[in-house]
Amino acid sequence: MKDMPLPCAAAHSAMQPSLRERTRLAMRAEVSEVAFRLFAAQGFDKTTVEQIAAEAGLSRTTFFRYFGTKEEIVLGKFSEFGLHVAAALAARPADEAAWSALRRAFDVVIDGTAGDAPQALALMRLLSDACALMTRRWEKTQGWQSLLAPEIARRLGADGQPGNALRAHALTASAIACLDAATDAWSAGDGAIALADLLDQAMGALTEPPR
């Protein structure tokens, strides 16, 4: 009798993306690379879907199979980061203070920008140059609250306690605001000061005693 596959091996196999999904992700990455190159050369507003599609060797119709809008190319990264930050937060030590856990969870964002600082800076500048993107960015980062606040509430023991639940949302919103302030300063300074240092300064400012 042949060996039966182990349940854990079967589960791991089931979690692996299909060939179709891997192909789709690879194409999205390729289109994103083309789009960012065009955005950097001529600006976000002046770059059309048709130009991106043509440069990537796709038809306009095929482009929309991978991205619903031009904005999604840029803002999709924020959604991905939100999920990664939430996973990192959940993985922090159970006895770690909520504010410290949030700071350490944001290392996911810092590590992502460190891996390709020029592209990350270009992304921040795109957001600053396009008003529509700035608005959508705010919506995306606010959406992180729904991902992060429940874990902070759990750490605070906020179940069934409205006051602590409010505190969890306030802490999460404040931490996200600090991250936004740090990334804006990082972009404005052309990356001269490390994003990690700027984030430490921003989050540290909210823990300093009043003067």
N, C-alpha and C positions, 0 to 999 in steps of 0.2 A: 504494500500500500504506500502511495506517495505521501510525503509529509504534508500535513495540513498547514496552511499559512497561519501564522500567529495573528490573533485578533488585533494586536497593536500595529502589526505590519499592514494588515488590511485597512485599518483606520488611517494610517499614514498615507497609504496609496490613494484612499478616497479623498484625502485633503489636497492631493496634488492637482494643480490646474490642468485641464485638458489641453491637448495640442491646439485646438481651436482658440482657447483662451490665451495660451502663450503667444500664439501668432497675433492675436488682437492686441495684446499688451506690447508686443514688439513693434507693431505698426504704430500704435499710439506714441510710443517713445520716439520713433523715427519722425513722425509728423511734428511732434513737439520740438524736436531739435531743429527742424527746418523753420518752424514758425518763430522760434526764439531768434534765429539768425536774421530773419526778415524784420522782426520787431526791433532788433538792435540796430539794423541798418537804416530803417526808414520810419520807425515809430509804430506804436500799436494801432493808432487810429488810421494811419495811412496804409496799413497792410490789410488786404482783403482776403476773404476765404478763398476766392478764386486763385489768388497768387500763391497762397500756402499750398493749395491742392496741386496746382501746376508744378510748383517746385518739388513737391513730394512725389510727382508722377501719378497723381490720382485725379479722378473727376470730382466735381463739386459734390455730386451725389454720394460718392464713396467717402469723401471727407466726413460727411454727416453720419456715416455709419460708426465713426470712431469718436466724434465730438459733436455735441448738440449745438454749440456756438463757438465762436472764436474766443470768447472770454473763458470758456471752460478749459482751454489749453493752459492758461495761466493759473486759474483758480483751482483747477483740479488738484494741484500740488498742496493747496491748503487743506483740502478735505483729507488727503492722504496723511498729511502731517498730524491732523487732529486724531485720527485713528491710532497712529503710532504713539502719540503723546499719551492717549488714554491707556494704551497697553502698558507703556512704561510706568505710568502712575500706579496702575494696579499691581505692578511687580515690585514696587518699593517696599521696604520692610514695614511690617504692620505697626511697629511702635514708633515710626518716624513721624515727626510733627508734620501737620498738613501743609504748612507753608514751605517747609524744606522739601517735602515730597513733590510738590508742584515745581519747585525750582529744578530739582534733579530730573523730573520727567521732561522738562523743556530741553534737556541735553540732546534729545532726539532732533530737535530743530537746529541746535547749534552744530551738532555733528553733520547734519545734512548740508548746512551752508559751508562748513569747513571743507567738505569733500569737493566742492566746486564753487569757491568763493566768487569768481567772476560771474558765473551764471546766476548765483543767488543775488548779487548786487544788481545785475541787470533786471532780475525779477522785481526787486524792490523799486527800481527806478520806473519800471513799467507801471507799477501800481500808483506811483506818485504822478506820473504823466497823464494817466487816463482817469478822469473823474468817475466814469462808470465802474471801472475796476476797483477804485478806492471804496465805493459803496458796497460792491459785491464782496470785497475783501473783509469789510467790517461785518457783513452778514455771515461770512464763513467763520471768522474767528469767534463771533458771538455764538455760533452753532457749536463751538467746542465746549461751551458751558454745559450743554446737555450731556456731553460725553464725560466731562471731568467732575462736575458737581456731585453726582451720586457717589462716586468713590470718596470724595472729600467728606461728604455727609456721613458715610459709613465710618470713616476714620474718627469723626467727631462724635460718633454715637448719636446721630441726629434722627434716627428713626422715631417717628411719632412726636418729635419735639420741634414745633414750628420755629422757635427761636434759633436753634442750632442749624436747622435746615436753611434758614435765611443767612446765617453766618457762612455756611458752606458755599452758597451762591455768591456772597459778597467776596469771599476769599478767592474763589475761582475767577470771578470777573476782574478783580484787582490784579491777579497774577497775569491774566491775558493782556490787560492794559499795560502792565509792565513790559511784557514781551513785545507788544506793539511799539511802545516808546523806545525800547532798546534797538529794535530792528530799524526804526526810522532814523535813530541817531547813527547807527552803523552805516546805513545807506548814505546819509548826509555827509558823513566823514570819510566816504569812499573806502570803508573797511579798515581804516588806519588803526582803530582800537578794536580789539577782539570783541565779538558779539557776546561771548561769555562774560567778559568783564563789564560790559554795559548792562547786561541783564542782572548781574550781581548788584551793580550800583542802583538800578531801578527798583529791584525787589528789596534791597537793603534800606532804601529810603523810607519804605513803609513800615519798617521795623525799628527805626531809630526813635528814641524818646523825643517828645515835643520840646521845643526850646522856648 
